[in-house]
Amino acid sequence: MKKQRLKAVALSTVLSAGALIGSVAHADQTLNSILQVGEQKTKLAQTSQQKIDKIADQTVSLLNDFKVVNKQIEGLRVYNSQLEKQIANQLTVISQLEESIANVTVMERQIQPLILKMLDGLEQFVALDVPFHKQEREERLEMLRNNQERADISVAEKFRQVLEAYKIESEYGRKIDTYKDTLNVGGQEREVNVFRVGRVALMYQTTDTELSGAWDQRQQAWVELDSGEYRSAILKGIRIAKKQASIDVLNLPILAPEAAQ
């Protein structure tokens, strides 16, 4: 009887141990499954986090790009506003130019006769003036006359050239000058040094300084001077004009002005 009880207890113990081992094995399988599920979830979470980080980086990049583009748009608005003002001013200038172009023909018709009158007056002035640099001045007038017939020179340029000639003639009256020339002295052609003091006095002296003379505007002719009285003064004046001597007071033959008629 006792042996049967021991056998029953042993069998019960074996069955309990088997059940326990089975439970442990089942628990291990369950635990592994749980661990695998947790690992999968962790991997999925890591993948999701990477996607989230990537999306966040893209969002920041897009935000930065938006800020840059927004600044560019603002700059373009200011630039376009400035261009609109410039275009408006240019349209005003174009309108003024179109009006000026429309008046060019009328202006040319008025200026051309004025240029011809100015040339006539200049030619008459040179003809009546003291005869210094005669060839140079006559050649300048001839050039201006010829230019009036040229189509390749604008009216504005023709007018400028005539004004320049008037300026040159005006400068003659404020300066002293000396140059070489050939004059009829005592019935012979002699090389002389001409000395000019503005339009006040025009004198000559032969290159050997022996003979001197002056232009008499009333007689419209050269008259011989007393070499002893004016020889040294004219010679010094020539040296002053050549910047070979300092400026000084000179005793020169100057005719008294004529009374106005």
Steps between C-alpha positions, in 0.01 A plus 500: 500500500779731581681408178194589297477838673868562434452407139201731477693781662796439272277492198329816614835659554617398154182627346534826693863536389400428142224754521740747651759439230228535239387824660856632509554412134173663407596803704832517323329490164258772611785711634694463176193600305458801721865591463482463122191719486676758719808491279286544189321790663836654592622467141174644375534785748858567387391499135211733583733729695740513206212592271387763749853641524527505120165673467603750770826574315309544174254728677782717638665511157172596336446767765844644434438490125168676555668774702766549230241510222285735703794741537568475127137577425515805726819617328339450160201705609727790596700460178183491288372809675825682422488382138146629465617845612795489258274391214261785579791748490630348177159532342501868596846546347392315185201728470725806535745361244221433254386858542858626450544285189182642360647850543842418349401596147365835616814569703729413207308738276560777753864421585637461148424859393646622831825311430530659156442847644764437766747389232428812292563717805821315587635532146428872498667541840816316390518704179485828695719386789873542550665258251670250731499125431316593185542169317409292803183699565392497136554124477287451812218702345526305174480171691187619682340603171572163342360315801162668457443293184600167657218258582715288732534785754202577720360849538601492866863427407502774236369746758765385751778554247386855428482576873852361539623735225342795684673388819838485325453853361406621847815346650716689248405828666625394845843355424841595366645297219798474268550308177711509184368643175617647170419867434590762241750724678657785302387344172648158580354180640657456843463233765381668820392423855148631558410614853133541592353654816137394491335718238663813641830483311648292219872544423776332306875484521735352244692195614821708510312749732607791275156603376175529692148599407138505619156457345305822458132407512393840366722471195451124476875468439833425668704805596868503584602597852803677636726202570690690768183580697313166481760242401585378851137520621369286212788255542425465871130458426579216262711332769219542755250343259738206457528474882871577475473812719286610794201729448592868508366843401570570130505825307311403182343694212125492572261718300236699686151354464271651241186679605185299449288609204 
